[in-house]
Amino acid sequence: MATAVVVLFAPGPGQLVTVVGIGTVALLVLALVGARRGVPAAAALPPSDRPS
C-alpha cells in the first residue's frame, strides 16, 4: 500500500519505475522471510494438527 501511495506523487516515469521496483523487491523479501519462518513452524506441528 505504501508503494501505491508514493506512486501517486512520483514526479516522473523514472521515479515511478524506481518506486515500483523497490516495492516489488520489498514484497518478495517479506514473502521469503515469511516462508522461511513458516515452513519450520508447520513441520514442528504434530501430525494430527497439520493441514492436509
mmCIF file of the N, C-alpha and C atoms, coordinates in Angstrom:
data_MODEL
# 
_entry.id   MODEL 
# 
loop_
_atom_site.group_PDB 
_atom_site.id 
_atom_site.type_symbol 
_atom_site.label_atom_id 
_atom_site.label_alt_id 
_atom_site.label_comp_id 
_atom_site.label_asym_id 
_atom_site.label_entity_id 
_atom_site.label_seq_id 
_atom_site.pdbx_PDB_ins_code 
_atom_site.Cartn_x 
_atom_site.Cartn_y 
_atom_site.Cartn_z 
_atom_site.occupancy 
_atom_site.B_iso_or_equiv 
_atom_site.pdbx_formal_charge 
_atom_site.auth_seq_id 
_atom_site.auth_comp_id 
_atom_site.auth_asym_id 
_atom_site.auth_atom_id 
_atom_site.pdbx_PDB_model_num 
ATOM 1   N N  . MET A 1 1  ? 0.829  -1.187  0.000   1.00 0.00 ? 1  MET A N  1 
ATOM 2   C CA . MET A 1 1  ? 0.000  0.000   0.000   1.00 0.00 ? 1  MET A CA 1 
ATOM 3   C C  . MET A 1 1  ? 0.868  1.244   0.000   1.00 0.00 ? 1  MET A C  1 
ATOM 4   N N  . ALA A 1 2  ? 1.980  1.173   0.700   1.00 0.00 ? 2  ALA A N  1 
ATOM 5   C CA . ALA A 1 2  ? 2.868  2.338   0.738   1.00 0.00 ? 2  ALA A CA 1 
ATOM 6   C C  . ALA A 1 2  ? 3.371  2.667   -0.661  1.00 0.00 ? 2  ALA A C  1 
ATOM 7   N N  . THR A 1 3  ? 3.677  1.637   -1.441  1.00 0.00 ? 3  THR A N  1 
ATOM 8   C CA . THR A 1 3  ? 4.136  1.869   -2.811  1.00 0.00 ? 3  THR A CA 1 
ATOM 9   C C  . THR A 1 3  ? 3.061  2.560   -3.628  1.00 0.00 ? 3  THR A C  1 
ATOM 10  N N  . ALA A 1 4  ? 1.813  2.144   -3.474  1.00 0.00 ? 4  ALA A N  1 
ATOM 11  C CA . ALA A 1 4  ? 0.717  2.753   -4.228  1.00 0.00 ? 4  ALA A CA 1 
ATOM 12  C C  . ALA A 1 4  ? 0.553  4.226   -3.877  1.00 0.00 ? 4  ALA A C  1 
ATOM 13  N N  . VAL A 1 5  ? 0.706  4.567   -2.620  1.00 0.00 ? 5  VAL A N  1 
ATOM 14  C CA . VAL A 1 5  ? 0.573  5.969   -2.201  1.00 0.00 ? 5  VAL A CA 1 
ATOM 15  C C  . VAL A 1 5  ? 1.733  6.797   -2.753  1.00 0.00 ? 5  VAL A C  1 
ATOM 16  N N  . VAL A 1 6  ? 2.949  6.264   -2.687  1.00 0.00 ? 6  VAL A N  1 
ATOM 17  C CA . VAL A 1 6  ? 4.111  7.001   -3.185  1.00 0.00 ? 6  VAL A CA 1 
ATOM 18  C C  . VAL A 1 6  ? 4.024  7.178   -4.696  1.00 0.00 ? 6  VAL A C  1 
ATOM 19  N N  . VAL A 1 7  ? 3.508  6.188   -5.401  1.00 0.00 ? 7  VAL A N  1 
ATOM 20  C CA . VAL A 1 7  ? 3.381  6.283   -6.861  1.00 0.00 ? 7  VAL A CA 1 
ATOM 21  C C  . VAL A 1 7  ? 2.502  7.456   -7.264  1.00 0.00 ? 7  VAL A C  1 
ATOM 22  N N  . LEU A 1 8  ? 1.508  7.771   -6.464  1.00 0.00 ? 8  LEU A N  1 
ATOM 23  C CA . LEU A 1 8  ? 0.637  8.905   -6.787  1.00 0.00 ? 8  LEU A CA 1 
ATOM 24  C C  . LEU A 1 8  ? 1.402  10.223  -6.843  1.00 0.00 ? 8  LEU A C  1 
ATOM 25  N N  . PHE A 1 9  ? 2.485  10.311  -6.082  1.00 0.00 ? 9  PHE A N  1 
ATOM 26  C CA . PHE A 1 9  ? 3.233  11.567  -6.004  1.00 0.00 ? 9  PHE A CA 1 
ATOM 27  C C  . PHE A 1 9  ? 4.563  11.525  -6.745  1.00 0.00 ? 9  PHE A C  1 
ATOM 28  N N  . ALA A 1 10 ? 4.826  10.468  -7.504  1.00 0.00 ? 10 ALA A N  1 
ATOM 29  C CA . ALA A 1 10 ? 6.070  10.361  -8.263  1.00 0.00 ? 10 ALA A CA 1 
ATOM 30  C C  . ALA A 1 10 ? 6.056  11.384  -9.391  1.00 0.00 ? 10 ALA A C  1 
ATOM 31  N N  . PRO A 1 11 ? 7.085  12.243  -9.449  1.00 0.00 ? 11 PRO A N  1 
ATOM 32  C CA . PRO A 1 11 ? 7.067  13.322  -10.442 1.00 0.00 ? 11 PRO A CA 1 
ATOM 33  C C  . PRO A 1 11 ? 7.322  12.892  -11.880 1.00 0.00 ? 11 PRO A C  1 
ATOM 34  N N  . GLY A 1 12 ? 7.956  11.749  -12.105 1.00 0.00 ? 12 GLY A N  1 
ATOM 35  C CA . GLY A 1 12 ? 8.248  11.358  -13.476 1.00 0.00 ? 12 GLY A CA 1 
ATOM 36  C C  . GLY A 1 12 ? 8.318  9.856   -13.624 1.00 0.00 ? 12 GLY A C  1 
ATOM 37  N N  . PRO A 1 13 ? 8.450  9.394   -14.867 1.00 0.00 ? 13 PRO A N  1 
ATOM 38  C CA . PRO A 1 13 ? 8.468  7.957   -15.109 1.00 0.00 ? 13 PRO A CA 1 
ATOM 39  C C  . PRO A 1 13 ? 9.675  7.255   -14.487 1.00 0.00 ? 13 PRO A C  1 
ATOM 40  N N  . GLY A 1 14 ? 10.817 7.918   -14.411 1.00 0.00 ? 14 GLY A N  1 
ATOM 41  C CA . GLY A 1 14 ? 11.995 7.308   -13.806 1.00 0.00 ? 14 GLY A CA 1 
ATOM 42  C C  . GLY A 1 14 ? 11.773 7.027   -12.328 1.00 0.00 ? 14 GLY A C  1 
ATOM 43  N N  . GLN A 1 15 ? 11.197 7.987   -11.631 1.00 0.00 ? 15 GLN A N  1 
ATOM 44  C CA . GLN A 1 15 ? 10.911 7.804   -10.216 1.00 0.00 ? 15 GLN A CA 1 
ATOM 45  C C  . GLN A 1 15 ? 9.823  6.764   -10.015 1.00 0.00 ? 15 GLN A C  1 
ATOM 46  N N  . LEU A 1 16 ? 8.882  6.716   -10.921 1.00 0.00 ? 16 LEU A N  1 
ATOM 47  C CA . LEU A 1 16 ? 7.794  5.737   -10.843 1.00 0.00 ? 16 LEU A CA 1 
ATOM 48  C C  . LEU A 1 16 ? 8.353  4.312   -10.928 1.00 0.00 ? 16 LEU A C  1 
ATOM 49  N N  . VAL A 1 17 ? 9.249  4.081   -11.874 1.00 0.00 ? 17 VAL A N  1 
ATOM 50  C CA . VAL A 1 17 ? 9.851  2.756   -12.045 1.00 0.00 ? 17 VAL A CA 1 
ATOM 51  C C  . VAL A 1 17 ? 10.666 2.392   -10.808 1.00 0.00 ? 17 VAL A C  1 
ATOM 52  N N  . THR A 1 18 ? 11.392 3.354   -10.259 1.00 0.00 ? 18 THR A N  1 
ATOM 53  C CA . THR A 1 18 ? 12.203 3.102   -9.066  1.00 0.00 ? 18 THR A CA 1 
ATOM 54  C C  . THR A 1 18 ? 11.333 2.723   -7.883  1.00 0.00 ? 18 THR A C  1 
ATOM 55  N N  . VAL A 1 19 ? 10.265 3.471   -7.657  1.00 0.00 ? 19 VAL A N  1 
ATOM 56  C CA . VAL A 1 19 ? 9.383  3.203   -6.518  1.00 0.00 ? 19 VAL A CA 1 
ATOM 57  C C  . VAL A 1 19 ? 8.706  1.848   -6.666  1.00 0.00 ? 19 VAL A C  1 
ATOM 58  N N  . VAL A 1 20 ? 8.222  1.523   -7.846  1.00 0.00 ? 20 VAL A N  1 
ATOM 59  C CA . VAL A 1 20 ? 7.572  0.233   -8.065  1.00 0.00 ? 20 VAL A CA 1 
ATOM 60  C C  . VAL A 1 20 ? 8.580  -0.900  -7.920  1.00 0.00 ? 20 VAL A C  1 
ATOM 61  N N  . GLY A 1 21 ? 9.796  -0.707  -8.394  1.00 0.00 ? 21 GLY A N  1 
ATOM 62  C CA . GLY A 1 21 ? 10.837 -1.723  -8.245  1.00 0.00 ? 21 GLY A CA 1 
ATOM 63  C C  . GLY A 1 21 ? 11.182 -1.977  -6.790  1.00 0.00 ? 21 GLY A C  1 
ATOM 64  N N  . ILE A 1 22 ? 11.343 -0.911  -6.012  1.00 0.00 ? 22 ILE A N  1 
ATOM 65  C CA . ILE A 1 22 ? 11.645 -1.064  -4.589  1.00 0.00 ? 22 ILE A CA 1 
ATOM 66  C C  . ILE A 1 22 ? 10.486 -1.749  -3.873  1.00 0.00 ? 22 ILE A C  1 
ATOM 67  N N  . GLY A 1 23 ? 9.261  -1.380  -4.200  1.00 0.00 ? 23 GLY A N  1 
ATOM 68  C CA . GLY A 1 23 ? 8.093  -2.020  -3.593  1.00 0.00 ? 23 GLY A CA 1 
ATOM 69  C C  . GLY A 1 23 ? 8.015  -3.501  -3.924  1.00 0.00 ? 23 GLY A C  1 
ATOM 70  N N  . THR A 1 24 ? 8.343  -3.850  -5.148  1.00 0.00 ? 24 THR A N  1 
ATOM 71  C CA . THR A 1 24 ? 8.310  -5.249  -5.560  1.00 0.00 ? 24 THR A CA 1 
ATOM 72  C C  . THR A 1 24 ? 9.374  -6.066  -4.829  1.00 0.00 ? 24 THR A C  1 
ATOM 73  N N  . VAL A 1 25 ? 10.562 -5.516  -4.721  1.00 0.00 ? 25 VAL A N  1 
ATOM 74  C CA . VAL A 1 25 ? 11.640 -6.209  -4.005  1.00 0.00 ? 25 VAL A CA 1 
ATOM 75  C C  . VAL A 1 25 ? 11.268 -6.371  -2.534  1.00 0.00 ? 25 VAL A C  1 
ATOM 76  N N  . ALA A 1 26 ? 10.706 -5.339  -1.924  1.00 0.00 ? 26 ALA A N  1 
ATOM 77  C CA . ALA A 1 26 ? 10.302 -5.419  -0.513  1.00 0.00 ? 26 ALA A CA 1 
ATOM 78  C C  . ALA A 1 26 ? 9.246  -6.511  -0.325  1.00 0.00 ? 26 ALA A C  1 
ATOM 79  N N  . LEU A 1 27 ? 8.287  -6.587  -1.231  1.00 0.00 ? 27 LEU A N  1 
ATOM 80  C CA . LEU A 1 27 ? 7.250  -7.610  -1.147  1.00 0.00 ? 27 LEU A CA 1 
ATOM 81  C C  . LEU A 1 27 ? 7.843  -9.014  -1.258  1.00 0.00 ? 27 LEU A C  1 
ATOM 82  N N  . LEU A 1 28 ? 8.761  -9.208  -2.173  1.00 0.00 ? 28 LEU A N  1 
ATOM 83  C CA . LEU A 1 28 ? 9.395  -10.523 -2.332  1.00 0.00 ? 28 LEU A CA 1 
ATOM 84  C C  . LEU A 1 28 ? 10.218 -10.903 -1.100  1.00 0.00 ? 28 LEU A C  1 
ATOM 85  N N  . VAL A 1 29 ? 10.941 -9.932  -0.544  1.00 0.00 ? 29 VAL A N  1 
ATOM 86  C CA . VAL A 1 29 ? 11.736 -10.214 0.657   1.00 0.00 ? 29 VAL A CA 1 
ATOM 87  C C  . VAL A 1 29 ? 10.822 -10.616 1.810   1.00 0.00 ? 29 VAL A C  1 
ATOM 88  N N  . LEU A 1 30 ? 9.726  -9.898  2.006   1.00 0.00 ? 30 LEU A N  1 
ATOM 89  C CA . LEU A 1 30 ? 8.800  -10.235 3.087   1.00 0.00 ? 30 LEU A CA 1 
ATOM 90  C C  . LEU A 1 30 ? 8.170  -11.613 2.876   1.00 0.00 ? 30 LEU A C  1 
ATOM 91  N N  . ALA A 1 31 ? 7.853  -11.954 1.642   1.00 0.00 ? 31 ALA A N  1 
ATOM 92  C CA . ALA A 1 31 ? 7.282  -13.277 1.360   1.00 0.00 ? 31 ALA A CA 1 
ATOM 93  C C  . ALA A 1 31 ? 8.294  -14.384 1.645   1.00 0.00 ? 31 ALA A C  1 
ATOM 94  N N  . LEU A 1 32 ? 9.554  -14.164 1.277   1.00 0.00 ? 32 LEU A N  1 
ATOM 95  C CA . LEU A 1 32 ? 10.585 -15.166 1.535   1.00 0.00 ? 32 LEU A CA 1 
ATOM 96  C C  . LEU A 1 32 ? 10.861 -15.323 3.025   1.00 0.00 ? 32 LEU A C  1 
ATOM 97  N N  . VAL A 1 33 ? 10.874 -14.223 3.761   1.00 0.00 ? 33 VAL A N  1 
ATOM 98  C CA . VAL A 1 33 ? 11.078 -14.296 5.214   1.00 0.00 ? 33 VAL A CA 1 
ATOM 99  C C  . VAL A 1 33 ? 9.927  -15.057 5.858   1.00 0.00 ? 33 VAL A C  1 
ATOM 100 N N  . GLY A 1 34 ? 8.709  -14.772 5.436   1.00 0.00 ? 34 GLY A N  1 
ATOM 101 C CA . GLY A 1 34 ? 7.551  -15.484 5.980   1.00 0.00 ? 34 GLY A CA 1 
ATOM 102 C C  . GLY A 1 34 ? 7.595  -16.971 5.679   1.00 0.00 ? 34 GLY A C  1 
ATOM 103 N N  . ALA A 1 35 ? 7.996  -17.328 4.479   1.00 0.00 ? 35 ALA A N  1 
ATOM 104 C CA . ALA A 1 35 ? 8.102  -18.742 4.120   1.00 0.00 ? 35 ALA A CA 1 
ATOM 105 C C  . ALA A 1 35 ? 9.196  -19.424 4.916   1.00 0.00 ? 35 ALA A C  1 
ATOM 106 N N  . ARG A 1 36 ? 10.307 -18.726 5.088   1.00 0.00 ? 36 ARG A N  1 
ATOM 107 C CA . ARG A 1 36 ? 11.428 -19.313 5.833   1.00 0.00 ? 36 ARG A CA 1 
ATOM 108 C C  . ARG A 1 36 ? 11.060 -19.563 7.293   1.00 0.00 ? 36 ARG A C  1 
ATOM 109 N N  . ARG A 1 37 ? 10.221 -18.714 7.856   1.00 0.00 ? 37 ARG A N  1 
ATOM 110 C CA . ARG A 1 37 ? 9.789  -18.916 9.242   1.00 0.00 ? 37 ARG A CA 1 
ATOM 111 C C  . ARG A 1 37 ? 8.611  -19.876 9.333   1.00 0.00 ? 37 ARG A C  1 
ATOM 112 N N  . GLY A 1 38 ? 7.775  -19.914 8.320   1.00 0.00 ? 38 GLY A N  1 
ATOM 113 C CA . GLY A 1 38 ? 6.570  -20.728 8.366   1.00 0.00 ? 38 GLY A CA 1 
ATOM 114 C C  . GLY A 1 38 ? 6.784  -22.211 8.140   1.00 0.00 ? 38 GLY A C  1 
ATOM 115 N N  . VAL A 1 39 ? 7.710  -22.563 7.277   1.00 0.00 ? 39 VAL A N  1 
ATOM 116 C CA . VAL A 1 39 ? 7.943  -23.975 6.976   1.00 0.00 ? 39 VAL A CA 1 
ATOM 117 C C  . VAL A 1 39 ? 8.402  -24.746 8.218   1.00 0.00 ? 39 VAL A C  1 
ATOM 118 N N  . PRO A 1 40 ? 9.395  -24.253 8.963   1.00 0.00 ? 40 PRO A N  1 
ATOM 119 C CA . PRO A 1 40 ? 9.768  -24.985 10.176  1.00 0.00 ? 40 PRO A CA 1 
ATOM 120 C C  . PRO A 1 40 ? 8.650  -25.013 11.220  1.00 0.00 ? 40 PRO A C  1 
ATOM 121 N N  . ALA A 1 41 ? 7.884  -23.956 11.311  1.00 0.00 ? 41 ALA A N  1 
ATOM 122 C CA . ALA A 1 41 ? 6.781  -23.926 12.270  1.00 0.00 ? 41 ALA A CA 1 
ATOM 123 C C  . ALA A 1 41 ? 5.729  -24.970 11.907  1.00 0.00 ? 41 ALA A C  1 
ATOM 124 N N  . ALA A 1 42 ? 5.437  -25.116 10.629  1.00 0.00 ? 42 ALA A N  1 
ATOM 125 C CA . ALA A 1 42 ? 4.459  -26.117 10.196  1.00 0.00 ? 42 ALA A CA 1 
ATOM 126 C C  . ALA A 1 42 ? 5.003  -27.528 10.389  1.00 0.00 ? 42 ALA A C  1 
ATOM 127 N N  . ALA A 1 43 ? 6.291  -27.706 10.162  1.00 0.00 ? 43 ALA A N  1 
ATOM 128 C CA . ALA A 1 43 ? 6.894  -29.033 10.328  1.00 0.00 ? 43 ALA A CA 1 
ATOM 129 C C  . ALA A 1 43 ? 6.936  -29.443 11.795  1.00 0.00 ? 43 ALA A C  1 
ATOM 130 N N  . ALA A 1 44 ? 6.944  -28.478 12.710  1.00 0.00 ? 44 ALA A N  1 
ATOM 131 C CA . ALA A 1 44 ? 7.016  -28.773 14.137  1.00 0.00 ? 44 ALA A CA 1 
ATOM 132 C C  . ALA A 1 44 ? 5.661  -29.199 14.711  1.00 0.00 ? 44 ALA A C  1 
ATOM 133 N N  . LEU A 1 45 ? 4.590  -29.034 13.946  1.00 0.00 ? 45 LEU A N  1 
ATOM 134 C CA . LEU A 1 45 ? 3.263  -29.430 14.431  1.00 0.00 ? 45 LEU A CA 1 
ATOM 135 C C  . LEU A 1 45 ? 3.155  -30.948 14.507  1.00 0.00 ? 45 LEU A C  1 
ATOM 136 N N  . PRO A 1 46 ? 2.398  -31.429 15.475  1.00 0.00 ? 46 PRO A N  1 
ATOM 137 C CA . PRO A 1 46 ? 2.142  -32.882 15.497  1.00 0.00 ? 46 PRO A CA 1 
ATOM 138 C C  . PRO A 1 46 ? 1.361  -33.293 14.254  1.00 0.00 ? 46 PRO A C  1 
ATOM 139 N N  . PRO A 1 47 ? 1.507  -34.532 13.795  1.00 0.00 ? 47 PRO A N  1 
ATOM 140 C CA . PRO A 1 47 ? 0.843  -34.959 12.549  1.00 0.00 ? 47 PRO A CA 1 
ATOM 141 C C  . PRO A 1 47 ? -0.680 -34.748 12.566  1.00 0.00 ? 47 PRO A C  1 
ATOM 142 N N  . SER A 1 48 ? -1.313 -34.838 13.708  1.00 0.00 ? 48 SER A N  1 
ATOM 143 C CA . SER A 1 48 ? -2.776 -34.681 13.751  1.00 0.00 ? 48 SER A CA 1 
ATOM 144 C C  . SER A 1 48 ? -3.207 -33.220 13.538  1.00 0.00 ? 48 SER A C  1 
ATOM 145 N N  . ASP A 1 49 ? -2.311 -32.262 13.771  1.00 0.00 ? 49 ASP A N  1 
ATOM 146 C CA . ASP A 1 49 ? -2.659 -30.860 13.644  1.00 0.00 ? 49 ASP A CA 1 
ATOM 147 C C  . ASP A 1 49 ? -2.224 -30.255 12.322  1.00 0.00 ? 49 ASP A C  1 
ATOM 148 N N  . ARG A 1 50 ? -1.523 -31.028 11.497  1.00 0.00 ? 50 ARG A N  1 
ATOM 149 C CA . ARG A 1 50 ? -1.023 -30.488 10.236  1.00 0.00 ? 50 ARG A CA 1 
ATOM 150 C C  . ARG A 1 50 ? -2.170 -30.319 9.243   1.00 0.00 ? 50 ARG A C  1 
ATOM 151 N N  . PRO A 1 51 ? -2.127 -29.229 8.466   1.00 0.00 ? 51 PRO A N  1 
ATOM 152 C CA . PRO A 1 51 ? -3.155 -29.067 7.433   1.00 0.00 ? 51 PRO A CA 1 
ATOM 153 C C  . PRO A 1 51 ? -2.975 -30.105 6.340   1.00 0.00 ? 51 PRO A C  1 
ATOM 154 N N  . SER A 1 52 ? -4.075 -30.477 5.718   1.00 0.00 ? 52 SER A N  1 
ATOM 155 C CA . SER A 1 52 ? -3.989 -31.504 4.670   1.00 0.00 ? 52 SER A CA 1 
ATOM 156 C C  . SER A 1 52 ? -3.650 -30.910 3.328   1.00 0.00 ? 52 SER A C  1 
# 
